[in-house]
Amino acid sequence: MREKSFANLNKFFKNNLSLITLFSILLAAFAVRVWGIKFGLPYLFHPDEWAIVDRALNMIKTADYSPHEFNYPPLYMYIQAIVYVAKFFYGVSFNQYKSLADLTAPSVTTWGRLTTALFGVATVYLLYLLAKRIFGEKVGLVAALFLAFTYLHARNSHYITTDVFMVFLVTLSFYFSYLVFEEGRRRDYILAGLFAGLAIAAKYNAGIIIIALLAAHLLTDRRQRLNSLNLWLGLVAVLAGFYIGMPMIFRELPVFLIPSLS
C-alpha cells in the first residue's frame, strides 16, 4: 500500500512538475515582495509614494477624481483609491473608522504596498506566459525565476509608485503585440493598444511600447501597410486606454501641457 501511494505521488509530481515549479516561483516572488512591507511606517520616506497616497486619499475625501497636476499620471492613484475604499469598509466593520476623515496615509499604506506587490507577482506570471509562448516551457520558467528575484523589480514592488504597475501593463501590451505578430487577430490589435494606452496613463514613458505593436504589424506580412484597419483600431485603442486612465485630460488640457498653470 505504501509503495503504491509513493508511486502515485511520484507520478503526480512528474505529471505536474512545471505547474509545481511555477507555483513555487510565484510564491517566492510574493514572499520577497511582501517581506518588510511595513518598513518606515508611520512615515513615508519615498517622495513618489507620498505623492500618490496623498492624492488618492484626497480623491476619496473630496470626490474630486482629478489630481489637478500631472507630473504623475492618475491611473495608479485610482487603483489605490479603490484599495483605500475597500480598506475603509473593512475598517468600519471592525470599528477602526467612523468617517472618511479617519483614513490617513499610515493606515492605508500596507494595503497599498500589498497591491503593488501583487501587480509585481502578476508580472512574473505574465512573463512566464510570454516566454513560454515564444521559446517553450523551460524558458518560461527560467524567465519567471529571473524576474522573481530581480532586485530592482522586487524592491520597487514594496512601494506605492507607478513603476511596477506600469511594467505590468507594458508586459500585457507586449504579450498581445506578440499575438498580433503570431496570429494577426483584430482582438489582439485592440488589446495591445488598450493596454499600451493604460500603461501610458500609469507612467508616460511607457509610450515606447507602441513600437512593439507597430513592429508586430509590419512583421506579420511584408505586404502589410500602415493604412490597415486593424492597425488603426489598435492605435485608437491606445487613445481609448489613455483616456480611460486620464478621463480629465481634455477638461484640463492646458494644465497638462503647461504644468506651471496648476
C-alpha positions in Angstrom: 0.0 0.0 0.0 2.8 2.4 0.9 4.7 1.6 -2.3 1.5 2.3 -4.3 0.9 5.6 -2.6 4.5 6.6 -3.1 4.3 5.6 -6.8 1.1 7.7 -7.2 2.7 10.7 -5.5 5.8 10.4 -7.7 3.6 10.2 -10.8 1.7 13.3 -9.7 4.9 15.3 -9.3 6.2 14.1 -12.6 3.0 15.0 -14.4 2.7 18.4 -12.8 6.3 19.3 -12.4 6.0 22.5 -14.5 2.9 23.6 -12.6 4.5 23.0 -9.2 7.7 24.8 -10.3 5.7 27.8 -11.5 3.7 27.9 -8.3 6.9 27.8 -6.2 8.4 30.6 -8.3 5.3 32.8 -7.8 5.2 32.0 -4.1 8.8 33.0 -3.8 8.2 36.2 -5.8 5.3 37.1 -3.5 7.5 36.4 -0.4 10.4 38.7 -1.5 7.9 41.4 -2.4 6.0 41.5 0.9 9.0 40.9 3.2 9.4 44.1 5.2 6.4 45.7 3.5 5.6 47.8 6.6 9.1 49.4 6.6 9.2 53.1 7.7 5.6 53.3 9.0 4.1 55.5 10.2 6.3 57.7 7.9 6.6 57.6 4.1 10.2 58.2 3.1 9.8 57.7 -0.6 8.7 61.0 -2.1 6.8 59.4 -5.0 5.0 57.1 -2.6 3.8 60.0 -0.5 2.6 61.9 -3.6 0.4 59.0 -4.8 -1.0 58.1 -1.4 -1.9 61.7 -0.6 -3.6 62.4 -3.9 -5.6 59.1 -3.8 -6.8 59.9 -0.3 -7.8 63.4 -1.4 -9.8 61.9 -4.3 -11.8 59.8 -1.8 -12.4 62.6 0.7 -13.3 65.3 -1.8 -15.0 63.2 -4.5 -12.7 65.0 -7.0 -11.2 62.5 -9.3 -8.6 64.9 -10.8 -5.2 65.3 -9.2 -5.1 68.8 -10.9 -1.4 68.4 -11.7 0.1 65.8 -14.0 3.7 65.1 -13.0 2.3 61.7 -12.1 -0.4 60.2 -14.3 -3.5 59.4 -12.2 -4.3 55.8 -13.2 -2.5 54.2 -10.3 -4.0 56.8 -8.0 -7.4 55.5 -9.0 -6.3 51.9 -8.3 -5.0 53.0 -4.9 -8.2 54.9 -4.2 -10.2 51.8 -4.8 -8.0 49.8 -2.4 -8.4 52.5 0.2 -12.2 52.4 -0.1 -12.0 48.7 0.5 -9.7 49.3 3.5 -12.2 51.8 4.8 -15.2 49.4 4.6 -13.0 46.7 6.2 -12.0 49.1 9.0 -15.6 50.2 9.5 -16.7 46.6 10.1 -14.1 46.4 12.9 -14.8 49.9 14.3 -11.5 51.2 13.2 -13.0 54.1 11.2 -16.1 56.2 11.8 -15.7 58.5 8.8 -13.5 59.1 5.8 -11.7 61.7 7.8 -10.2 58.9 9.8 -8.4 57.5 6.8 -4.7 58.5 7.0 -1.7 57.7 4.9 -0.1 55.3 7.5 -3.4 53.4 7.9 -3.7 52.6 4.2 -0.1 52.2 3.2 0.3 48.5 4.0 -2.7 47.7 1.8 -1.4 50.0 -0.9 2.0 48.4 -0.9 0.5 44.9 -1.0 -1.4 46.0 -4.1 1.9 46.9 -5.8 3.4 43.6 -4.7 0.5 41.7 -6.3 1.0 43.5 -9.6 4.7 42.6 -9.3 3.8 38.9 -8.9 1.3 39.1 -11.7 4.0 40.5 -14.0 6.2 37.5 -13.1 3.4 35.2 -14.3 2.8 37.3 -17.5 6.5 37.0 -18.3 6.2 33.2 -17.9 3.3 33.1 -20.3 5.1 35.3 -22.9 8.4 33.4 -22.7 6.7 30.1 -22.8 4.7 31.0 -25.9 7.9 32.2 -27.7 10.5 29.8 -26.5 8.8 27.0 -24.6 8.0 25.9 -21.1 11.6 25.7 -19.7 12.5 29.2 -20.9 9.2 30.5 -19.5 10.1 29.1 -16.1 13.6 30.5 -16.2 12.4 33.9 -17.2 9.8 33.9 -14.4 12.6 32.8 -11.9 14.9 35.6 -13.0 12.2 38.3 -12.7 11.0 36.9 -9.4 14.4 37.7 -7.9 15.4 40.7 -10.0 16.5 43.3 -7.4 15.0 46.4 -8.9 11.6 44.9 -9.6 11.4 43.2 -6.2 12.5 46.4 -4.5 10.0 48.7 -6.3 7.3 46.2 -5.6 7.5 47.4 -2.0 6.5 51.0 -2.9 3.2 52.6 -3.8 4.7 54.0 -7.0 3.8 53.8 -10.7 6.8 51.7 -11.9 5.7 48.1 -11.2 2.1 48.8 -12.2 3.3 50.3 -15.5 5.6 47.3 -16.2 2.6 45.0 -15.6 0.6 46.9 -18.2 3.5 47.1 -20.6 4.0 43.4 -20.4 0.3 42.8 -21.1 0.6 45.1 -24.2 3.7 43.3 -25.4 2.1 39.9 -24.9 -0.8 40.9 -27.2 1.6 42.6 -29.6 3.3 39.3 -29.9 0.0 37.7 -30.6 -0.5 40.2 -33.4 2.8 39.0 -34.9 1.9 35.4 -34.4 -1.8 35.4 -35.4 -2.8 38.8 -36.5 -6.3 38.8 -35.0 -8.1 42.1 -34.7 -8.8 41.4 -31.0 -5.1 41.3 -30.3 -4.5 44.6 -32.0 -7.2 46.2 -29.9 -6.0 44.7 -26.6 -2.3 45.5 -27.3 -3.3 49.1 -28.0 -5.7 49.4 -25.0 -3.1 48.1 -22.5 -0.5 50.4 -24.1 -2.8 53.4 -23.5 -3.4 52.3 -19.9 0.3 51.9 -19.4 0.9 55.5 -20.6 -1.8 56.7 -18.2 0.2 54.9 -15.4 3.6 56.4 -16.4 4.2 58.5 -19.5 7.5 56.9 -20.7 5.6 53.6 -21.2 4.6 55.1 -24.6 7.6 53.4 -26.2 5.6 50.1 -26.1 3.6 51.4 -29.1 6.7 50.5 -31.1 6.1 46.8 -30.3 2.6 47.0 -31.8 3.8 48.7 -35.0 6.7 46.3 -35.4 4.4 43.3 -34.9 2.1 44.6 -37.5 4.8 45.2 -40.1 6.5 41.9 -39.4 3.4 39.7 -39.8 3.5 40.2 -43.5 5.8 42.4 -45.6 2.8 43.4 -47.6 1.2 45.0 -44.6 0.6 48.7 -44.9 0.2 51.4 -42.3 -3.4 52.0 -43.6 -4.5 48.6 -42.3 -7.9 48.8 -40.4 -6.6 46.5 -37.7 -3.6 48.8 -37.1 -5.7 51.9 -36.9 -8.1 50.2 -34.5 -5.1 49.3 -32.3 -3.9 52.9 -32.3 -7.4 54.2 -31.5 -7.4 51.7 -28.6 -4.2 53.4 -27.4 -6.0 56.7 -27.2 -9.0 55.0 -25.6 -6.8 53.4 -22.9 -5.1 56.7 -22.2 -8.4 58.4 -21.9 -9.8 55.7 -19.5 -6.7 56.3 -17.3 -6.8 60.1 -17.6 -10.5 61.0 -18.1 -9.9 64.6 -17.2 -7.3 65.2 -19.9 -9.4 67.3 -22.3 -11.0 69.3 -19.5 -7.6 70.2 -18.0 -5.5 70.1 -21.2 -3.9 73.5 -20.6 -2.6 72.3 -17.1 -1.4 69.0 -18.7 0.5 70.8 -21.4 1.8 73.7 -19.2 2.4 72.3 -15.7 3.1 75.8 -14.3 -0.6 76.6 -14.7 -1.5 74.1 -11.9 
